[in-house]
Amino acid sequence: MTLPYDGLSANFEKYMVNWFEATDDLEFILELYALVIYNPSLYVQLRFFNLISAIEGFYNRKFRTRKLKNILKELFDTYSHLMSRVLNNDTNQDSLIDHIVDLRLFQISISPVER
């Protein structure tokens, strides 16, 4: 992701300090995100799982014991105006979130019943 220097120059030092502090704490999460952004040829399933893992990891690091279902619900509610562009009117948000959680649990080999 390229950012224009003109838009950053006024606070460039602050941004750099914040970046390096975040990198120390969130290195793996940033790597997952970068993997998706800079490798568009990845299978869509891997892109999806890496983004979900990055979101889950970020929230777990920043807010500690947050469950993925609650994280997704909050994100869907916060960005509902964007979600309405992606999802059709027939999509049940709660059902979709449950499916995402089940897929994530399957990915890490935990039975959905165990959640």
C-alpha positions as CSV (number, residue, x, y, z in Angstrom):
1,M,0.0,0.0,0.0
2,T,1.5,3.3,-1.1
3,L,0.8,6.5,0.8
4,P,1.6,10.0,-0.5
5,Y,4.4,11.7,1.4
6,D,2.5,15.1,1.2
7,G,-0.3,13.7,3.3
8,L,2.2,12.3,5.9
9,S,5.0,14.9,6.0
10,A,3.5,17.1,8.7
11,N,3.5,14.2,11.2
12,F,6.0,11.9,9.6
13,E,8.2,11.3,12.7
14,K,5.1,10.4,14.8
15,Y,3.9,8.0,12.1
16,M,7.3,6.3,12.0
17,V,7.5,5.9,15.8
18,N,4.0,4.5,15.9
19,W,4.9,2.1,13.0
20,F,7.9,0.7,14.8
21,E,6.1,0.3,18.1
22,A,3.2,-1.5,16.3
23,T,5.7,-3.7,14.4
24,D,7.2,-5.0,17.6
25,D,3.8,-5.9,19.0
26,L,1.9,-6.9,15.8
27,E,4.6,-8.2,13.5
28,F,2.9,-11.5,12.7
29,I,-0.5,-9.7,12.1
30,L,1.1,-7.2,9.8
31,E,2.8,-10.0,7.9
32,L,-0.5,-11.8,7.4
33,Y,-2.1,-8.6,6.1
34,A,0.9,-7.8,3.8
35,L,0.7,-11.4,2.5
36,V,-2.8,-10.9,1.3
37,I,-2.3,-7.4,0.0
38,Y,0.9,-8.1,-2.0
39,N,0.1,-11.6,-3.2
40,P,-3.2,-11.3,-5.2
41,S,-2.5,-14.7,-6.8
42,L,-3.1,-16.5,-3.5
43,Y,-6.1,-18.7,-3.5
44,V,-9.1,-16.8,-2.3
45,Q,-9.5,-19.2,0.6
46,L,-6.0,-18.4,1.9
47,R,-6.6,-14.7,1.5
48,F,-9.8,-15.0,3.5
49,F,-8.3,-17.1,6.2
50,N,-5.2,-14.9,6.5
51,L,-7.4,-11.8,6.8
52,I,-9.7,-13.4,9.4
53,S,-6.6,-14.5,11.3
54,A,-5.1,-11.0,11.2
55,I,-8.3,-9.4,12.4
56,E,-8.6,-12.0,15.2
57,G,-5.0,-11.6,16.2
58,F,-5.2,-7.8,16.2
59,Y,-8.3,-7.7,18.4
60,N,-6.8,-10.3,20.7
61,R,-3.6,-8.3,21.1
62,K,-5.3,-4.9,21.6
63,F,-8.4,-5.9,23.6
64,R,-7.2,-9.3,25.0
65,T,-9.8,-12.0,25.4
66,R,-12.2,-11.0,22.6
67,K,-14.0,-13.8,20.8
68,L,-14.0,-13.8,17.0
69,K,-17.8,-13.8,16.8
70,N,-18.0,-10.6,18.9
71,I,-15.2,-9.0,16.8
72,L,-17.0,-9.8,13.5
73,K,-20.3,-8.6,14.9
74,E,-18.7,-5.3,16.0
75,L,-17.0,-4.9,12.6
76,F,-20.2,-5.6,10.7
77,D,-22.1,-3.1,12.8
78,T,-19.5,-0.5,12.5
79,Y,-19.1,-0.8,8.8
80,S,-22.7,-1.7,7.9
81,H,-22.7,1.0,5.1
82,L,-19.8,-0.9,3.4
83,M,-21.2,-4.4,4.1
84,S,-24.5,-3.4,2.3
85,R,-22.4,-3.0,-0.9
86,V,-20.9,-6.4,-0.6
87,L,-23.8,-8.5,0.7
88,N,-27.2,-8.8,-0.8
89,N,-30.3,-8.0,1.1
90,D,-31.1,-11.7,1.7
91,T,-27.8,-12.3,3.6
92,N,-28.4,-13.1,7.3
93,Q,-25.5,-11.3,9.1
94,D,-25.6,-13.6,12.2
95,S,-25.6,-16.7,10.0
96,L,-22.7,-15.4,7.9
97,I,-20.7,-14.6,11.1
98,D,-21.4,-18.1,12.4
99,H,-20.2,-19.6,9.1
100,I,-17.0,-17.5,9.3
101,V,-16.3,-18.6,12.9
102,D,-17.0,-22.2,12.0
103,L,-14.6,-22.0,9.0
104,R,-11.9,-20.4,11.2
105,L,-12.3,-23.1,13.8
106,F,-12.1,-25.8,11.1
107,Q,-8.9,-24.1,9.8
108,I,-7.3,-24.5,13.2
109,S,-8.8,-27.9,13.7
110,I,-11.2,-27.2,16.5
111,S,-14.7,-28.6,16.2
112,P,-17.4,-25.9,16.0
113,V,-19.1,-27.8,18.9
114,E,-16.1,-27.1,21.1
115,R,-16.4,-23.3,20.8
